Amino acid sequence: MHKLFRPALWTMALMLAAAGNAHALGMDLPYGAFAAEPDVDWVQACGEWPAPPGKDGSRRGMYRIVHATRYAQSFLYIQWLRRDDTDSAHEVKTVGVAALNNDHASISLSQMRCQATPQGIRFTARAESGHDDSVFRITIDAGHRPGALRYRTMPSR
């Protein structure tokens, strides 16, 4: 092999090794990974979001929470849905919770609850880490604007 090609081979080998390490850190699983799978184990319609100011009432929608379990951990998605003229619900926006949906997060949720608030919805759950057995509470507030989420944790008592 010609000496000029050797550095290029080393560079390519290093790039491939680095790419392998990046995957080992985990990847977010999109909602589509669960859309037709039996892993979805909890779906909850929860509250409504209003029509934008100046729009007719048909522009309002509702929230839905989708919980799935895979790899012994939880994956959570918040959806904003809108009904059409035939009263069928259609997805406006689906947002995965990045802190949970990494396939190496190893967090499992239980005691899940959702309630409507004047600003949107509030989802709460007990969370348990598979890495260090810690237990904590999570709260997710979803606003009226599709895609607006606020995630926070607090120690469990």
C-alpha positions as CSV (number, residue, x, y, z in Angstrom):
1,M,0.0,0.0,0.0
2,H,1.3,3.4,-0.8
3,K,2.5,5.6,2.1
4,L,0.1,8.4,1.3
5,F,-3.0,6.2,1.9
6,R,-1.9,5.1,5.4
7,P,-2.9,8.3,7.2
8,A,-6.2,8.3,5.5
9,L,-6.9,4.7,6.7
10,W,-5.9,5.7,10.3
11,T,-8.2,8.7,10.1
12,M,-11.1,6.6,8.8
13,A,-10.5,4.0,11.6
14,L,-10.6,6.7,14.3
15,M,-13.8,8.2,12.9
16,L,-15.5,4.8,12.9
17,A,-14.3,4.1,16.4
18,A,-15.7,7.5,17.6
19,A,-19.0,6.8,15.9
20,G,-19.3,3.6,17.7
21,N,-18.7,5.3,21.1
22,A,-21.3,8.0,20.3
23,H,-23.9,5.2,19.8
24,A,-23.0,3.6,23.1
25,L,-24.1,6.8,24.9
26,G,-27.7,6.0,23.8
27,M,-30.2,7.4,21.4
28,D,-33.6,8.9,21.6
29,L,-36.4,6.7,20.4
30,P,-39.0,8.5,18.4
31,Y,-42.7,8.1,18.9
32,G,-42.9,6.1,15.7
33,A,-40.8,3.3,17.3
34,F,-43.9,2.6,19.4
35,A,-46.8,3.6,17.1
36,A,-47.6,0.0,16.2
37,E,-45.8,-1.9,18.9
38,P,-47.3,-3.8,21.9
39,D,-44.9,-1.8,24.2
40,V,-47.4,1.0,24.7
41,D,-49.0,0.3,28.0
42,W,-50.7,3.5,29.1
43,V,-52.5,6.1,27.1
44,Q,-54.4,9.0,28.8
45,A,-56.4,11.8,27.3
46,C,-56.0,14.7,29.6
47,G,-57.4,18.2,29.3
48,E,-58.0,20.6,26.3
49,W,-56.1,23.4,24.8
50,P,-58.1,26.5,23.6
51,A,-58.4,27.9,20.1
52,P,-55.9,30.7,19.4
53,P,-57.4,34.2,20.0
54,G,-59.6,35.3,17.1
55,K,-60.1,31.7,15.8
56,D,-63.3,29.7,15.9
57,G,-63.7,27.0,18.5
58,S,-62.9,24.2,16.0
59,R,-59.2,25.1,16.4
60,R,-59.1,23.9,20.0
61,G,-57.7,20.5,20.8
62,M,-56.8,18.0,23.5
63,Y,-53.8,16.5,25.1
64,R,-52.8,12.9,25.2
65,I,-50.0,11.2,27.2
66,V,-48.5,8.0,25.8
67,H,-46.3,5.8,28.0
68,A,-44.4,2.9,26.6
69,T,-42.0,0.4,28.1
70,R,-39.0,-1.1,26.4
71,Y,-35.6,-2.3,27.7
72,A,-37.2,-2.3,31.2
73,Q,-37.5,1.5,31.1
74,S,-40.2,4.2,30.4
75,F,-40.6,6.3,27.3
76,L,-43.0,9.2,27.4
77,Y,-44.7,11.3,24.7
78,I,-47.0,14.3,25.0
79,Q,-49.4,14.8,22.1
80,W,-51.5,17.8,21.0
81,L,-54.5,16.5,19.1
82,R,-57.2,18.3,17.2
83,R,-60.6,17.0,16.0
84,D,-61.7,17.5,12.4
85,D,-65.2,18.1,11.0
86,T,-65.9,14.3,11.3
87,D,-64.9,14.4,15.0
88,S,-61.8,12.3,14.3
89,A,-58.7,13.2,16.3
90,H,-55.5,14.1,14.4
91,E,-52.0,14.7,15.8
92,V,-50.9,18.3,15.7
93,K,-47.6,17.7,17.6
94,T,-45.9,14.9,19.5
95,V,-43.0,15.6,21.8
96,G,-40.8,13.0,23.4
97,V,-39.4,13.7,26.9
98,A,-35.7,13.7,26.2
99,A,-34.7,13.1,29.8
100,L,-36.6,9.8,29.7
101,N,-36.6,8.7,26.1
102,N,-32.9,8.0,25.7
103,D,-32.5,4.2,25.4
104,H,-29.8,4.3,28.2
105,A,-31.7,6.5,30.7
106,S,-32.9,3.4,32.6
107,I,-35.8,5.3,34.3
108,S,-39.1,3.6,35.0
109,L,-42.2,5.4,35.8
110,S,-45.2,4.4,38.0
111,Q,-48.0,6.2,39.8
112,M,-48.6,8.3,36.7
113,R,-51.2,11.0,36.8
114,C,-52.4,13.8,34.5
115,Q,-54.6,16.7,35.3
116,A,-55.8,19.8,33.4
117,T,-54.6,23.2,34.6
118,P,-55.5,26.7,33.4
119,Q,-52.1,26.8,31.5
120,G,-52.4,23.3,29.9
121,I,-51.8,20.0,31.7
122,R,-49.6,18.7,34.5
123,F,-48.2,15.1,34.4
124,T,-46.7,13.7,37.5
125,A,-45.1,10.3,38.2
126,R,-42.8,8.4,40.5
127,A,-39.5,7.7,38.8
128,E,-36.9,5.1,39.7
129,S,-33.4,5.0,38.2
130,G,-32.1,1.6,37.2
131,H,-28.5,3.0,37.4
132,D,-28.4,3.8,41.1
133,D,-31.8,2.7,42.5
134,S,-32.7,6.4,43.4
135,V,-36.4,7.3,43.5
136,F,-37.7,10.7,42.6
137,R,-40.8,12.5,41.3
138,I,-41.1,14.1,37.9
139,T,-43.4,16.8,36.8
140,I,-44.1,17.8,33.2
141,D,-46.1,20.9,32.4
142,A,-47.4,21.1,28.8
143,G,-48.7,24.4,27.6
144,H,-51.4,25.4,25.1
145,R,-48.8,26.0,22.4
146,P,-48.1,22.6,20.7
147,G,-44.6,21.5,21.7
148,A,-44.2,23.7,24.8
149,L,-43.0,21.4,27.7
150,R,-41.3,22.0,31.0
151,Y,-39.7,19.0,32.8
152,R,-38.5,19.0,36.3
153,T,-37.6,16.5,39.0
154,M,-37.6,16.6,42.8
155,P,-36.4,14.1,45.4
156,S,-39.0,11.6,46.6
157,R,-39.9,11.8,50.3
